[in-house]
């Protein structure tokens, strides 16, 4: 496979690139929630994503918006009102997240620490 550069970073394959954009602890859970109910307000996401800090949620939302996966709509009211929804590009990644959920449910039924389940490449 050939390498490519995006935003001054070198990637060796599309999977590496995809994981950069939607990987990590919080991005997929954020995208998943927004796909099931839209729009979401910041406070709703913060409450629903148990354990995420304000700083982390804000950073993840900014990255997802920068990458074109979510749309942020702000209203000129006091107190500030901001809503998040998926973009068409964001909707395209949801089937991959659904498949990872299916694989996760399958794997949690297995003890992957057993040597018979670990294969060397």
C-alpha positions in Angstrom: 0.0 0.0 0.0 1.2 3.5 -0.7 1.6 6.1 1.9 -0.1 9.5 1.8 0.1 12.8 3.6 -2.9 14.7 5.1 -2.6 17.8 7.2 1.2 17.4 7.2 1.0 13.9 8.7 2.1 10.8 6.9 -0.2 7.8 6.9 0.6 4.3 5.8 -2.9 3.1 5.1 -6.6 4.2 5.2 -7.3 2.3 8.4 -4.6 4.3 10.2 -6.1 7.5 8.8 -9.6 6.5 9.9 -8.5 5.6 13.4 -6.8 9.0 13.6 -10.2 10.7 12.8 -12.6 8.5 14.8 -10.5 6.5 17.2 -9.7 7.1 20.8 -11.9 6.7 23.8 -14.5 9.3 23.1 -15.0 10.1 19.4 -17.0 7.0 18.5 -19.2 7.2 21.6 -19.9 10.9 20.7 -20.7 10.0 17.1 -22.8 7.1 18.1 -25.0 9.2 20.4 -25.4 12.0 17.9 -26.5 9.4 15.3 -29.3 8.1 17.5 -30.7 11.4 18.5 -30.1 14.7 16.9 -29.4 17.4 17.7 -27.6 17.2 21.0 -26.7 20.1 23.3 -23.3 20.2 25.0 -24.8 19.6 28.4 -26.7 16.6 27.3 -23.6 15.0 25.8 -21.6 15.8 29.0 -24.2 14.2 31.2 -24.6 11.1 28.9 -20.9 10.4 28.5 -20.0 9.3 32.0 -16.5 10.1 33.0 -15.6 12.7 30.2 -14.2 16.0 31.4 -15.4 19.3 30.0 -12.0 19.9 28.5 -12.0 16.5 26.8 -15.5 16.8 25.5 -14.8 20.3 24.1 -11.6 19.1 22.4 -13.3 16.1 20.9 -16.2 18.1 19.6 -13.8 20.6 18.0 -11.8 17.8 16.3 -14.9 16.1 15.0 -16.2 19.4 13.7 -12.9 20.3 12.1 -12.8 16.9 10.4 -16.3 17.5 9.0 -18.0 14.7 10.9 -20.3 16.9 13.0 -22.0 20.2 12.6 -22.1 22.8 15.4 -25.0 25.3 15.4 -24.9 28.2 17.8 -27.8 30.4 18.6 -27.5 34.1 19.6 -29.2 33.7 23.0 -28.3 34.1 26.6 -27.4 31.7 28.1 -25.5 30.4 25.0 -27.2 27.6 23.1 -25.2 25.2 20.9 -26.4 22.1 19.2 -24.4 19.3 17.5 -25.6 17.0 14.7 -24.0 14.7 12.2 -22.9 15.8 8.7 -23.4 13.6 5.7 -19.8 12.6 6.1 -20.4 11.8 9.7 -23.4 9.6 8.8 -21.1 7.6 6.5 -18.9 6.4 9.4 -21.8 5.1 11.5 -22.0 1.7 9.8 -18.3 1.1 10.7 -19.1 2.0 14.3 -22.1 -0.3 14.3 -19.9 -3.1 13.0 -17.3 -2.4 15.8 -20.2 -2.6 18.3 -21.1 -6.0 16.9 -17.5 -7.2 17.1 -17.2 -5.9 20.6 -20.3 -7.8 21.7 -18.9 -10.9 20.1 -15.5 -10.5 21.7 -16.8 -9.8 25.2 -18.2 -13.3 25.2 -14.7 -14.7 24.8 -11.7 -14.8 27.1 -9.0 -13.3 24.9 -6.3 -14.0 27.4 -6.2 -17.7 26.6 -3.2 -18.6 24.6 -5.3 -20.5 22.0 -7.0 -17.2 21.1 -3.8 -15.3 20.6 -2.2 -15.9 17.2 1.2 -14.6 16.1 1.3 -12.8 12.8 
